[in-house]
Amino acid sequence: MEGFHDKNLAHQIQNKRKEMYTNANQFGISDARTLLVSQELDVLLNEYQYSQQSQNISVRYQGQDI
């Protein structure tokens, strides 16, 4: 089940991806501005993946002593 944080994060990822595409089209894929936005997107994607993995572990071990 996706929580508020995950929905907000997914929205941020969507917006950051659009920003990256816009920068790539306007400035080129190797421009520093595009690369910076790409790195920011990476951080958001990593955070989302970590959140999903944490939820999966929580559900998997719910009710069990670990």
Phi, psi and omega per residue, in radians:
M1 nan 2.257 -3.066
E2 -1.516 2.179 -3.137
G3 -1.527 3.104 -3.139
F4 -1.016 -0.755 -3.122
H5 -1.036 -0.764 -3.126
D6 -1.171 -0.680 3.112
K7 -1.147 -0.743 3.101
N8 -1.114 -0.734 3.129
L9 -1.121 -0.732 3.105
A10 -1.081 -0.673 3.099
H11 -1.147 -0.752 3.102
Q12 -1.078 -0.705 3.124
I13 -1.101 -0.789 3.135
Q14 -1.045 -0.790 3.140
N15 -1.157 -0.724 -3.133
K16 -1.153 -0.660 3.110
R17 -1.103 -0.757 3.101
K18 -1.081 -0.734 3.119
E19 -1.075 -0.721 3.140
M20 -1.119 -0.775 3.115
Y21 -1.081 -0.724 3.114
T22 -1.072 -0.816 3.129
N23 -1.100 -0.726 -3.138
A24 -1.087 -0.735 3.123
N25 -1.202 -0.618 -3.073
Q26 -1.452 -0.728 -3.002
F27 -1.972 -0.278 -3.080
G28 1.817 2.735 -3.046
I29 -1.309 -0.339 -3.126
S30 -1.766 0.084 3.099
D31 -1.185 2.513 -3.097
A32 -1.008 -0.631 -3.138
R33 -1.168 -0.694 3.106
T34 -1.168 -0.765 -3.131
L35 -1.120 -0.662 3.114
L36 -1.105 -0.794 3.120
V37 -1.133 -0.654 3.099
S38 -1.081 -0.712 3.097
Q39 -1.165 -0.670 3.080
E40 -1.120 -0.676 3.083
L41 -1.109 -0.724 3.095
D42 -0.994 -0.749 3.133
V43 -1.081 -0.792 3.135
L44 -1.107 -0.747 3.127
L45 -1.116 -0.720 3.096
N46 -1.104 -0.731 3.116
E47 -1.096 -0.741 3.127
Y48 -1.123 -0.778 3.138
Q49 -1.093 -0.753 3.113
Y50 -1.070 -0.726 3.127
S51 -1.084 -0.752 -3.140
Q52 -1.148 -0.721 3.127
Q53 -1.141 -0.698 3.126
S54 -1.107 -0.707 3.113
Q55 -1.142 -0.704 3.137
N56 -1.119 -0.724 3.113
I57 -1.145 -0.728 -3.141
S58 -1.069 -0.772 -3.141
V59 -1.197 -0.708 -3.085
R60 -1.108 -0.677 -3.057
Y61 -1.785 0.135 -3.140
Q62 -1.071 2.216 3.132
G63 1.478 -0.017 3.108
Q64 -1.969 2.547 3.045
D65 -1.384 2.257 3.099
I66 -2.186 nan nan
